[in-house]
Amino acid sequence: MTTSITSPPTYVEGHDLLAGKRVLVTAAAGSGIGSATARRCLEEGAQVMISDRHEGRLATTASELGVASTPCDVTDEASVQAMFDAAVATMGGVDVLINNAGLGGTAEVHEMTDDQWSNVLNVTLNGTFRCTRAALNLMYEQGSGAIVNNASVLGWRAQVGQAHYAAAKAGVMALTRCSGVEAAQRGVRVNAVAPSIAMHANLAKVTTDELLAELTAGEAFGRAAETWEISNVIVFLASEYSSYLVGETISVSNQRA
């Protein structure tokens, strides 16, 4: 019997790829890639702490997953340091950082305000930088670690109304490359994933049905990715299975063009 390619695949069971690892995931509240990644890391044998600026949703997600949590606003340096202090106090250290925090929005360049531009860049790019810097200082002392950044195919491709987001994600890719070659000398790997479209409740709230249909039509499978399909690649990059990858961005997409 043939299975339609538009149907989500069967969920893949864990194989202890992160057994014994201490994992910190940012922006992990709710139903998106962050919470799916935290769940997948647990299934792969890791000890997990999650963080988010939305404290109510964070507490709910932490309770559902049965993991430790700490609030964090990645636009604030003191908040980032407090998150890492909490991770060290709770888990004894951080072996893997998943930089998932990002902010979107839609505005064409001629109408985009300075605040719209700056807010997206500050969360998506500067926040990734702040968390990466804190993680590297911690991991350099350990002499090991892995950082996985969440970029986007828009770091390579164009989409109307997404200049700020695309610029931020392209910056995340460049940060990944440069920090990756620096960190490799200290036993730390930095890589990134670049999803095309992964459907979840938070995305549906801020995106029109028409745009979602248009984006999905561009995918070879004729469907959006499940969030856990993105998480599978994140786990691969966090694990020793990707031991030779440094500064790379893996596209998690099946777009025809």
N, C-alpha and C positions, 0 to 999 in steps of 0.2 A: 504494500500500500504506500502511495506517495504522500508525503506531508507537504502542505502548502508552504512556500517560502515566506508568505506573509504572516504565518502563525509564529508566535514566540516559541523558541526551542525549549526543550526540557531543561530544567534547572540542573546545573552541574554541582555535584557534591564536592565537599572539601577533601583535600589530600594532605593536610598538615604542612602546607608550604611555608607557613610562618610560625611553626611550632617554637615556643619559647621567646618570640619577639614581642617587644613592647611598642605598641603602635598608637600614635596620636593622630586623630583626624579632625581637621577644622571644618566648620560649616556643615556639621553632620546631623543637625536636627531636621525633622520632617521626613519627606518621602523621596528625596533626591539621591544623587550619586553619593553624597557623603554618608548618609545613613546606610545605603546599600553596601558601601565599601566597609563601613564599620562591621556590619553583619557578616560580610564575606571574610574579613580578617579574623573574626571570632571563629568562624567555621574552619578556618585554616590553622587554628591552634594558637592564635596570638592573644596576648593580654591587651585590652583596648581601652583608651580613654577618648571621649569625644568632646568637642567644643563647638560653641555657636554663640552669636550675639543675642539670639532670641531665647531667653532663659526659660520661658514657659514651655516652648516646643522642645528645648534641649532636655529639660527634666522628663518630659513624656517619652522622648526617644530613648534616653538613658535607662528609664525604667523598663521599657519594652525590650531592650537588648540585654539588660542586666549588666551594664558597664558603668564605670566611673565617668564623671563629666565635670567640666569647669567652663564657666562663661568666658568669652573672649571677643573683643572688638579688634579685628586685625588692623584697623586704621590707627590704633593707639599703641604706642610702644610699651607703655607700662602694662597694659592689658596683655600684650603678647608675652612679656616676661613673666607675668603672673601665671599665665597658662602653662608655660614650661616649668615654672617652679612647682605648680600643682602636679604636673605629670611626673616630675622627679620624686616628689614626696609620696605620690600614690603608687607609682610603678617601679621606682628606683632608677629610672632613666628612660630614654627614648631611643629605640633602635630604628624606627620607621616613622617618618612624618609624611602625612598625606595632606598637601596644600590644596584644599578644595574650595576655599572661600572665593567668591566672585560676585559681581553685581552687573546686571544687564540694564537694558532700556532701549528705547527706539526714538531716534531723532535724526533727521538729515542734517548734514554739516552746516548748511546755510542758516538753519534754525536752532542749532544746538547752542546751549548756554555754556558759559565757563563752568558753572556748577555741575551741569550734567556731565561734561567731559571729565572734570576733576574727580567727581564722586566715583565714577566707574574706574578710572585709573587708580584712585587711592585704595579702593578695596581689592580690585582684581590684580593689579600689578604691584603696587607698593605693599599691600598686605602680604602677598606671596614673598616679596623681598624680606619684609620684617621677620616673618616666620622662618624663612630659609636661613637668614643670618643667625637667629637664635638657635636653631637646630644645629647648624654647622659648628658653632662654638661649643655646644654640648657634645656633639659626635666626634669632633676633633680630639677632645679629651679621652674619649673611649677608643678612638682609633678605628671606628667602624660605624656604619649606619647607611640608611637609604632614604632619599627624599623623592617623592613622586608628586609632581605638580599637575594640576588640571588645567590644560590649555583648551584649545578649540580649533576646529578646522578653519574657523574664520581668521585665525592667525595667518593663514595662507590665502584664503578665498575672500571674495567680496560679497557683501549683502547690503542692500539699501537700508539706511537707518542705523547701521551698526559700526560706524567709523570708530567710535570711542571704545566699544567692546573689542573690535578686531585689533585695534592698536594695542590695547591692554594685553590681549592674548598673544599677539606677536611678541610683545615685550616679555611675557612669561616664557615663551620659547627661547628668546635670546638669553634671558636670565638662566634658564636651564642649561644652555650650552656653555656659557661662561663659568657659572658656578660649578658645573659638572667637571670641567677640566681642572679647575682649582682643587676641588674636593677629592678627585681621584688620587691625588698625591698624598692624601691623608687617610686613605682607606674608606672614603665615603662616596657613594654613587648618587647622582642626581639625574633624574629622567622625567619625562612628562607623557601624558596621554592627551590626544586631541580628538574628543568626540565630535560627531556631527550633530545628531539629535537623539536624545534619550528622554523618553516620555515619563513624566511624573506629575503629581498633583500641583506642585509649585509652578512648574513651567506652564501648565494648562491655564493657570490663573492669570498669567501675564502675557499670553500669546493668543492671537485670534485663531479660530478654527481654520480660517482660510489660509493663514500663513503656515500652520502646522500641516495642512493638507499639501501645500506646495512643497514644503521641505521634505515631507515623507515621500512624495512622488519622485523626488530626485534620488532616492535610495534604491539600490538594486534589488533589495528584498521587498520593497514596497511597504516597509513598516519602519517605525522608529526603533531604536535599540531599547531593550530592557535595561534599567539602571544597573542590574547585576552583570550584564554583559560588559559594561564599562569597568565595573569593579574587578572582573576577572583579569583584565589587562593591567589594572593598577596593582593587583596582588602579584602578578607575574613580575612587574618591575620592582616591587618591594622585596621579592624573594631572591634566593640565590640562583634561581633559574635564569636570571638576567645578569649574571655576574660580569659579563663582558660589555654591557651597555652603559655608556656614560654620556650625558649631555644630549641624549636622543629624545625625540618626540615621536611617539607612535600614534598614527591616525587610527582611531577606532570608528571606522566609517565604511560604508559600501556604496558611496555615491557614484553614479555613472560618470559624472564629469566634475 
